Amino acid sequence: MTLILGKMKTKLILNANIVNEGEVFQGDVLIKGQYIDAIGGNLSSFPADVVIDAKGKYLLPGVIDDQVHFREPGLTHKGNIYSESKAAVAGGVTSFMEMPNTIPPTFTQKLLEEKYSIASRTSLANYSFFMGAANDNLDEVMKTDITKVCGLKIFMGSSTGNLLVDDPITIEGFFSRFPSLIAAHCEDEPTIRKNSAEYKDRYGEEVPIECHPLIRSVDACYLSSSRAIDLAKKHGTRFHVLHISTAKETTLFDNTIPLEKKKITAEACIHHLWFNDTDYKRLGNLIKWNPAIKTTNDQKEIFNAVLDNRIDVIATDHAPHTWDEKQNTYFKAPSGGPLVQHSLVAMLEFYHQGKISLEIIVQKMCHNPAILFQIKNRGFIREGYYADLVLVDLKSPWSVSRENIIAKCGWSPMDGVTFSSKVNKTFVTGHLAYEDGRFDESQHGDRLLFSRK
């Protein structure tokens, strides 16, 4: 079979093991243009420009990553929307939501739309961008079109530059007035400052990286998350807590009501599921994230909270820095790292280990982000929905190396890891954007739209 990438409008995927809406079943999928036209048990007689025999492989909805940092504008030596969306597509991520901590920060509607303009020209994946909250931009935030923007991001902990929002009156204003989803980075800044001063007094600049989860401590996380949740409950705010890193925080979330009715939701990130504090000795600053990777018990309880639906989505917090930046001493080394290329295969590795089912992986990485953010016609394999799809081979081992890392920074904390599964093909809005190591860049992703009033 010879595929003519990017030129065909009708594609037929045959004999796939389809993972969708709590089931795994063998079937065929017909794609016409941007959309899934038919799903059935025997579509082989339908005419198609491209026919793909997916026998033995698994067809999933495209992954929706609700937290990435693609570094454009202003930090493009680390990454940009083109390079990081390319890494995303190679990993089966068809849609992303990007954060406002660029230079300049996304504090105005004009700056927000400039990012959308860049993405329309360069992003290989579908995209949305968070509006950024500051201590002095409440009126500007209220101009946000919630049908075209994923949400408002508040840094309630100074993870990145001048985005810390610490004025209680301003925070109350955002929670009481913003009419849609607020997502927050929750760490208590006074606690972190106190801990930082104590460890700096003890070690100077040479603080061991193993102290990172003690500086950005369990108490710092829980205090901030619990306060923010109390504020959201007070005002009935639609509130989403990002990158839960502690067992203690998992007790704050409810699993007794359907996701569609939840007002308070939570996210777990790949690094908090994959790594624990014993890995600092081996990987050092390469796994320095905010909030910090913590103990094996925290790791275990976060995973349990994913499984029992206290935590609703799995994302990456993909945040590339250069290799040289990561070689600095503790206080100078930036926090964050690249993961968007390896998020799906990492979760599939947990499947191979018997820790999670394929159905739950798809629920947490595809369905739930679509439900939680009210994304229009994505996140599911349904007739009439956009054809955002990923075809994976669960029996195709490969190892991460510098040669196959696509993120612009050129490194990954997963370097040297052998994964059992491989992404074969990624369809973005019906376009076969990635196939077995090759990219078709003739089409770009679409702006995500949201079913909100």
N, C-alpha and C positions, 0 to 999 in steps of 0.2 A: 504493500500500500504506500502510495506517495501522497503526502499532504502538501497542499499549496497554501501555505500559511497566510492568513490575513485577507485572502481574496474571495473566499467562499462564504456564502450567507447561510446555507443550510447544512447542519451537521447532525449526524446520527450516531449516538453512542449505544452500542449493543452489548448485551450480556454482562452488564456491570452489577456488582453487589452494591446496591444503593443504600446508603445510611441516611435516614431521614425520619424525623418526627417519631423517634422511639422505636424504629424498626430497622432491620437489615433484610433486604429482599433482592432477588435478582430481577433485573428489568432493563428496559431500553429508555433512552431519553432523546427526543427530537428537538433540536434547537433551530429556530427560524429567526434570523437576524439577531436581535438583542434578547429574545425571550425563549423560555421553555415552552414549546408548542404542545408536546404530548409526552406522557409518561405511560409506559405499558409493558406488557409481558411479551409482546411480539410485534415490534414495529419495523421489522427488517424489510417489509415490502414498501415502506415509504421511500419516495425518491429523496436523495440527499446528495449534495455536492461533495461532502466528506463523510466517510463511514469509518468509525473507530471501533474495533473489536476490543472490548474492555474485559474479556473473560478472565476471571481470576483476580481482577483489580477491584478497588472500592471507589465509588463515586460519592463525594461529600458535597454539601453546600460550601461555597467559598468561605474561608475564615474572615470574620469581622473583628479587627483589633481595635478596641476602644481607647487605647492609650499608647501613642508613639510620639517621639520627638525627632523630626526629620531635619531640623537644624537650619531651615531656610525661611527667611533671610538672615544674614549676619554671621552665621556660624558654619558656612558651607565648606570650610576646610575639614570639618568632621563628617558631613554628609549633606545631601540636599534631597529635595522631593523626588527628583528623577532617580538618583542612585538608591535611595532607601525603598522607594516603591518597587523598584526592580528586584531588590532583595525580598520584599514582601511577596511579590508574585511568584518568585522561585520557591517560596515556602508555602504556597497555597493560600496566602492572604490576599483576598480580592478587594477588601475595603478597609480603610483605616480612618481613625480620628486623631488629629494631630494637635499638640499642645501649644500654648501661646508663649512659651519662654524662648522666643527668638530675639534677635536684635534688629530693630526695636521690638519690644514685647507687643503682643497683639491687643492693645488697649483701646483702639478706635475702630469704628466700622470701616474706615478707609483702609487701614492696615490689614484688617481681616479680609476684605475683598481683594487686596493685592495678593494675598496668599492663595486665594481661590483662583486668581488669574494665572499665577505661576503653575498651579496644579493642572489647570485645564490645558496647558501647553506641554507639560512634561511628565505628569504622573501616569504610570502604567496601570495603577490600581484605582479603584473608586475612592473618593476622598471626602472628608469633612474636617473642619477646623473649629476648635473651641475658641470662643471669645474669652479674653483674659480679664480677670478682676484685679483692680488696684484700689488703693485707699482713696482715690479721688476720681473714679470714672463711673460711678453708679448711673448717672444720667446717660452716659454713652452706652453702657451695657443695656439699658432699657430700650434702646433702639434696635436691638437684635431681632432679626426675623427668625422665629423659632421653627418655622417650617423648612428653613434652608441651612440652619446651623445646629450642630449636634448638641451644644449646651454651653454652659458657663463654667470655666475652671477657676477655682480659688486655691491658692497655695497657702494653707494654714500651717506653715512651717517653711523656713527660708531655704528650700532645697536649691533654688536657682535664682541667683541675682536679686533684682529688686521687685520680685513678684510677691513677696510676703505681704499678706493682708492681715494687719494686726490691730486695726482700729475697730473696737467693738461696735460702735455706732454704724460704721460702714458695713461690717459683716451682717449685722442685724438687718440693714437695708436690703442687702442682696437676698437674704433668706426670706424676707417678708414680701419682697416685691417682684423678684424675677419669676416669670410665669412658666418656666420650663425647668429642665434638668440642670442641677448644679452638681458638678463633680469636684471633689476636693482631695488634695494631698494633706493628710492630717498628721502633724507632729508638733508637739508643744515647744515653741521656740525658747522660752525661758529655761525649761528643763535642759534642752540641748546646749544652750550657752553655759549654764552652770556646769554640766558634765564636761564640756569642751575645755573650760578653764581649769578644772581639776586635773584632767589628763595632760593638758599642756604644761601645767606646773610640774607634773611628775616626769614627763618625757621630753619636753620641749617640742621641736618640730618632728622628732622621730617617734611619734606615737605608733605603736604596733597596730597594724590593720585589724588584728583580732579584737581590739578595743572598740571598733566601730559600732557593734551592736550594744555596747555598754554606754557609749556616748549618745547615740540615737536610740534610746533605750525603750524597753517595753512600756515603762511609765509614760514616756514622752508620747508614744503612739496612742496608748489607751486614753490618756487624759484629753488629747486633742480630738480623737474620734468620738469619744463619749459626749464631750461638750457640743460638738458639731451636730451629732444626732439629736441631742436634747433640743437644740435650737431648731433643727428641721421639724421635729415633732411639734414644737410650740407653734410654728407658722404653717404647718402642713406642706412643707417644701418637698418637692421631688428631689431626693438627695442620693448621690452615688459616691460611696467611699472607695477610693482607689487603693490599689496595692496593699492589701491587708498583710501584715508581716508578723503578727503575734497571735498566739493561742488565745490570749486574754480578750483581744478584740473580737474574736469570732462569737463570743457570748452576746454581743450587742445586736445580732441580726436574727431575724425571724424566718423560720422555714415552714410555718403553718398556713400560709396563704399563697395563692398563685402569684407568679411573677407579675402578671398583668395588673394585679391589684396592690402590689407593693409600692410604698412610698419611699422606703429606705432600702437601698440595694448595695451590694459590695462586689469587689473585684479581687481576684488573686492573680498574681503574675508568675510566669514560668520560673523565674529565678528563685522565688520563695518556695516553689514546689520542688525544684531540682537540687538546689544547694542548701547547705546549712553551715553553721559556724566552724565546723571542722575543715571546711574547704578553704578557709582564708590562708592557712599555712601553705597550701599548694598554689593558689591562684592570686593571692594578695589583692591589690587594688583592682584587678580585672573583675572582681565581683563586689566592688564597692558600689552599692546602690543606696539611695535614700527613698523610703526607709530601709534600714539595714537588713540583710540576711541574718537570721538569728539562730536559735538552737534547733536540734533535731526534734524536740517536742513541739516547738512552734511549727516547724515544717510539717510534721505529722498531723497536727490539729487543723492547720490550714487546709490540707488535703481532705481531711474528714469533713470539714465545713463545705468544701466543694461538693463532695459526694452526697451530703444530706441537705443541700440546697440552702444553707445559711449564706454561702457565697454563691453568687449568681453567674458570674462570667470569668473567663480566663483570658488574660491579655499578656502583653510583653513589657510595657514601659520601655520599649526599644529606645535607647538614648546613646548614640555612638559618640566616642571621643577618640582622639588619635592615640596611637600606641605610646608616643613620647609623653603625652599628657598623663597617661596612666602610670608612668614610671616615676612620678614625683613622690615626695614625702606625703604623709597622711593628709595634712591640712591643705596641701596644694593639689593633690590628685583629685580630679573631678569625679562625681558620682554618676553612675550609669554605664550601660554597655549595650552592644547590638545583640538582638535576639529574634527579630521578626522573621528571619529566614529559617529559623530552626524551631519555632514554637509548635507547629503542628506535629513535626516528626518527634519532638520531645514528648508530647502528650501520647503519641502512638507508641512510644517506647514504654510508657507506663501501662498502656494496654497490653503490650507483650509480657510485661511483668505481672499481669493479673490484677493490677491496682484500680483499673477503671475500664468501663466498657466503651466501645465505639459510639454507642448511642449517647452516652453522657458527654463524651468529648464533643460531639456535634452539637449537643444541647448547649454546652457552656461556651463554645467558641463561635457558633454560627447562629443558632436559633435565638438564644437568650439576648445577645447584643442587639439583634433586630427588634425583639420585643421590648427590651428595656429602653432603647432609644426611639422606638416607634419609627423604624426605618421603613420607607415605602418599598414593598415588593422585593425584598432581598432577605437572605438568611435561611431560606428554605428551598427545597426542590419541589416546586409546585408549578402546575400549568398556569401560564400567564405571568409568572414571575421572571425577573431578569435572570439570565443564564450565567450566574456566578457559581462556578463549579470547580472542583479539584478532583483529579483522578490520581489515586495513590496505589502503589504496590507495597503490600505489607511484608513481602518476602524479597526485598531487594536491599541488602546491607550496603552501607557506604560510610566513609569516615570523613569528618569535617577536617579541612586543612586550609592553609592560607591560599592554596590554588583554587578552591571552590567557594570561598567566602565572597559574597557579592557586595555587602555593605562597603561604603567608600573607605571606612577606617581600616579595613583589611584584616581585622582580627576578630576573634570571638572567644568568649569563655568556654564555648563548646569545642574549641580546637582539640582534635585528637579523639573526640567521642565517636564511636561507631554506632550509627542508628540502624535499626532493622528495617525501616520503611523509607520509601523515597517518593517524593512528589514527581509524577510523570507529566501531567498536563494541568494547566490552570486556565480556565475560561473567565474572562472579565467582561461582563455584559454581552455575552455571546461570542466574544472575540477570543480566539485561541492565542493567548498572550505569551504562553510559556509551554515548551514541549521538550522534555528530555535534554535540558541544558541549553536550549536555543530560545531566543526571545523574538517575537514579532512585535516591533514597536510602531507599526503602521497606524495603530489606533491607541487613543489614550482612555483612561478611566473617566467615569462620570461623577459629577457632584451628587452626593447623597441627599435625598429629600426625606422629609419626616411628616408623618400623619398626625399633626397636632393642630390645635385651634388657638 
